[in-house]
């Protein structure tokens, strides 16, 4: 997690192929931001895995 003047950035790996960044404003609950980032990474991983198994993602 990185904290900036106006908010936060949480970066998560999505498998070995991608990275996702989730932004939140300065007033956001940081624990919720972490939870949302984790959930977003998990959903993105599922999508990438599904597409990869179809041979659509190189």
C-alpha positions in Angstrom: 0.0 0.0 0.0 1.2 3.5 -0.8 -0.2 6.6 0.9 -0.4 9.9 -1.0 -1.7 13.3 -0.1 -5.2 12.6 -1.4 -5.5 8.9 -0.8 -4.1 5.4 -1.1 -3.0 2.9 -3.8 -3.1 -0.8 -3.1 -1.3 -3.0 -5.8 -1.9 -6.7 -6.0 -0.4 -9.4 -8.2 -2.9 -11.3 -10.4 -1.2 -14.6 -10.9 2.0 -14.3 -12.9 0.6 -12.2 -15.7 -1.0 -9.1 -14.3 -1.0 -6.4 -11.6 -4.1 -4.6 -10.4 -4.1 -1.2 -8.6 -7.1 -0.1 -6.5 -7.4 3.6 -5.5 -9.1 5.0 -2.4 -9.5 8.6 -1.2 -8.0 9.9 2.0 -11.1 9.3 4.0 -11.5 5.6 3.0 -11.3 2.8 5.5 -7.9 1.3 4.7 -8.9 -2.2 5.8 -11.8 -2.1 3.3 -9.5 -0.9 0.6 -7.3 -3.9 1.2 -10.3 -6.2 1.1 -11.6 -4.7 -2.1 -8.2 -5.0 -3.7 -7.9 -8.6 -2.8 -11.4 -9.4 -4.1 -10.7 -7.5 -7.3 -7.5 -9.4 -7.8 -9.2 -12.8 -7.2 -12.0 -12.0 -9.7 -9.5 -10.8 -12.3 -7.4 -13.9 -11.9 -10.5 -16.1 -12.5 -11.2 -14.1 -15.7 -7.6 -14.4 -16.9 -7.5 -18.1 -16.2 -10.7 -18.7 -18.1 -9.5 -16.7 -21.1 -6.1 -18.4 -21.0 -7.7 -21.8 -21.0 -9.6 -20.8 -24.2 -6.3 -19.8 -25.8 -7.4 -16.1 -26.1 -4.7 -14.5 -23.9 -1.1 -14.7 -25.0 
